[in-house]
Amino acid sequence: MFKRLPYMIRKTKRGFHYGWRGLNIKEKESYYYRLLLGDDLNRVLFDMSSDLRLKQVLFKEKEVYYYERDLWGNFVRKVRIQ
């Protein structure tokens, strides 16, 4: 697919996660490819239904941060965990 191999394939309980980098596609095209790859139809339709909803990111890297706080809730530091 996309004339290149995914950089990441990970098996999950219900299927697989695939990851590609550097694809120049529009959001509507991503819905089409998600369905081809077997993504949940309800999730894709839900993503298409609202512009306010945080979309399932298919073709971008995901950065996940953890914000550490002290006992009083004051910010200490931000740590990238993924």
C-alpha positions as CSV (number, residue, x, y, z in Angstrom):
1,M,0.0,0.0,0.0
2,F,1.2,3.5,-0.9
3,K,4.2,1.9,-2.7
4,R,6.2,1.8,0.5
5,L,6.3,-0.4,3.6
6,P,5.0,0.9,6.9
7,Y,7.6,1.9,9.4
8,M,5.6,0.1,12.2
9,I,3.3,-2.9,12.4
10,R,2.1,-3.9,15.8
11,K,-0.3,-6.7,16.7
12,T,-3.1,-5.9,19.1
13,K,-5.9,-7.9,20.7
14,R,-8.3,-7.3,17.8
15,G,-6.0,-6.6,14.9
16,F,-3.0,-4.6,13.9
17,H,-1.6,-1.0,14.1
18,Y,0.1,0.2,11.0
19,G,2.2,3.4,10.7
20,W,3.5,5.3,7.7
21,R,5.5,8.5,7.6
22,G,5.6,11.3,5.1
23,L,2.4,10.6,3.2
24,N,0.9,13.6,1.5
25,I,-2.8,12.8,1.7
26,K,-5.9,14.7,2.7
27,E,-8.2,13.9,5.6
28,K,-10.9,12.5,3.4
29,E,-8.4,10.1,1.8
30,S,-7.3,8.9,5.2
31,Y,-10.9,7.7,5.9
32,Y,-10.8,5.7,2.7
33,Y,-7.5,4.1,3.6
34,R,-8.6,3.4,7.2
35,L,-11.5,1.4,5.9
36,L,-9.3,-0.5,3.4
37,L,-7.0,-1.4,6.3
38,G,-10.0,-2.7,8.3
39,D,-10.5,0.1,10.8
40,D,-13.8,0.1,12.7
41,L,-16.6,1.5,10.5
42,N,-18.3,3.2,13.4
43,R,-15.1,4.9,14.5
44,V,-14.5,6.2,11.0
45,L,-18.1,7.5,10.6
46,F,-17.8,9.1,14.0
47,D,-14.6,10.9,13.0
48,M,-16.3,12.1,9.8
49,S,-19.4,13.4,11.6
50,S,-17.8,16.2,13.7
51,D,-15.2,18.8,13.1
52,L,-14.9,19.4,16.8
53,R,-13.9,15.8,17.6
54,L,-10.3,14.9,18.0
55,K,-9.6,12.7,15.0
56,Q,-8.0,9.3,15.0
57,V,-4.5,10.1,13.7
58,L,-3.7,7.6,11.1
59,F,-0.7,8.9,9.2
60,K,1.1,11.2,11.7
61,E,3.4,10.4,14.5
62,K,1.7,10.7,17.9
63,E,3.5,12.6,20.7
64,V,2.3,11.7,24.2
65,Y,3.4,13.7,27.2
66,Y,3.1,13.1,30.9
67,Y,2.9,16.2,33.2
68,E,4.4,15.7,36.5
69,R,3.1,17.7,39.5
70,D,4.1,18.0,43.1
71,L,1.8,17.2,46.1
72,W,0.1,20.6,45.8
73,G,-0.7,20.3,42.1
74,N,2.1,22.6,40.9
75,F,3.7,21.8,37.6
76,V,7.1,20.2,37.9
77,R,8.0,19.1,34.4
78,K,6.8,17.7,31.1
79,V,8.0,14.3,30.0
80,R,7.6,12.8,26.6
81,I,6.6,9.1,26.9
82,Q,5.9,8.2,23.3
